[in-house]
Structures are given as C-alpha cells and as structure tokens.
Amino acid sequence: MTGRSPAAGGALILTTLEGVPGRTIVQHLGLVQGSTVRAKHIGRDIAAGFKNLVGGELKGYTELLQEARQEATQRMMQEALQKGANAVVNIRFGTSSLTQGAAELFAYGTAVRVE
C-alpha cells in the first residue's frame, strides 16, 4: 500500500508487515504515530438507537471511524516524512476510551528508509 501526504508532497510505502517485500531496510528511524480524538454525534446516536431495534450496520459510526483512521494515518505519515522515511512498517491501529462518548484512535508504526 502506498500513501501520499499532500501537505508534505511525498509518497510513503505503508505496510502492516515487518518489512517491505522486495526491498531492503537500510535505516531505522524509530516509532512514528498519529492520533485523533472523536466524540459521538447526537444525530448519529439517535440513528444508531433506531438501528439497534431493527439490526444492521451503523453507517454513521462506520463513517466516523473511517475518518478517524484516515486522520490518524495522515498524522503518522507526516511524522515519518519529517524523519526522512520513505516507508512505515509494522503499522498498527488502536483505540482508547477517554470519557463517555469520546475515544482516541491512534496509528503507529516504525519509520524506515528502504532501497
């Protein structure tokens, strides 16, 4: 997977693997991370309450989580580019509940240079 950070103008290889197949890691630049904190939206809560009665996907929350993952990933990519990386390996995502109705979504991985 390749990601592009429009603000930084660079491209990064992003992978959940420990390395990039067909490439050699030549420099280890350390941990990079990005996060965002999101709160529930009252309109989404009402719609989710109705969905709980009849079943099905909670599309409002799916969209909220997708936006949060994208934002956290972009922030992680910006940090990697600032360190001079051209790849981020071993990417993981996590969540943490901060208060009732608000949660942090974070992305982290190892910034590297590959040939």
Steps between C-alpha positions, in 0.01 A plus 500: 500500500632843415383812673547859394518793733376800299633749754850353489496420129658161556402139458545228758473126489262393777480140616393288794789264423835519684672587174428594141507198267770538237660792683779519756472715811813715508415734786279474806358841599284405796140499611252729326145556608188698433176532689165672507233529766140480386174550684165345420252708305145526640345446156704185451402380847129535418544315169705230677224458757248429224742257330543313827127425489501354149865397455749587228810707449537824692618698196545826689749337734669313215560835326620660824755223557617508139560877524686454829724225353583720201584799718718296738678337204567838336651631824719190531613546137590865559719403795670229292572744218644751747741229616607433139323166459381355171306216668314417819496134596316296763207746508239442767182676609356529846221670689467638847190627677563840657158592637148379441430594140860579396779272385851526361597309188873470442726363230863409557782327322874504437644760265774362274692572182493221244686443172 
